[in-house]
Amino acid sequence: MNLQTTVFFENDGINTIALGKSGSGETLTIDRANGIGMSAGELLLMSLAYCTLGTVREYLTHKYIKKLPLRVEADCTFDDKEQKYVNISLLLRCPPNTSERLKTAMLNAAKTCRIHKTLHGGPSITVALVADLGQATHISLS
């Protein structure tokens, strides 16, 4: 079964604030011109880190393994010439007393993250333009 996921960002054309909304009703406000919110690269890294953490947490729960404190650190380099993010690195941190067997299992689980699998194969990305926004489109910041 394929599930459609939709999100959007909008701007009123007057100020620099962009308001993002997800299909689940979550919102995110970004105003990079005024130092508010994450950059697109940071959002990408946050998505990768969170999905990795969630995938490992799901594995632990499924295997009835006690919850461990975990941390995923993500970084990357921006290639100015190619104008893209390259060399994305994720580091999964766990307690030092974690068994080698569990560390291997968590690392293998982390590699099954759906966001990684999406990006690894290079998804089809299309950009289209529809001129249908009226003058009445306004972003509510309340």
Buried (B, 14 or more C-beta within 10 A) or exposed (E): EEEEEEEEEBBBEEEEBBBBBEEEEEEBEBBEEEEEBEEEBEBBBEBBBBBBBBBBBEBBEEEEEEEBEBEBEBEBEEEEEEEEBEEBEBEBEBEEEEEEEBEEBBEEBBEEBEBBEEBEEEEEEEEEEEEEEEEEEEBEEE
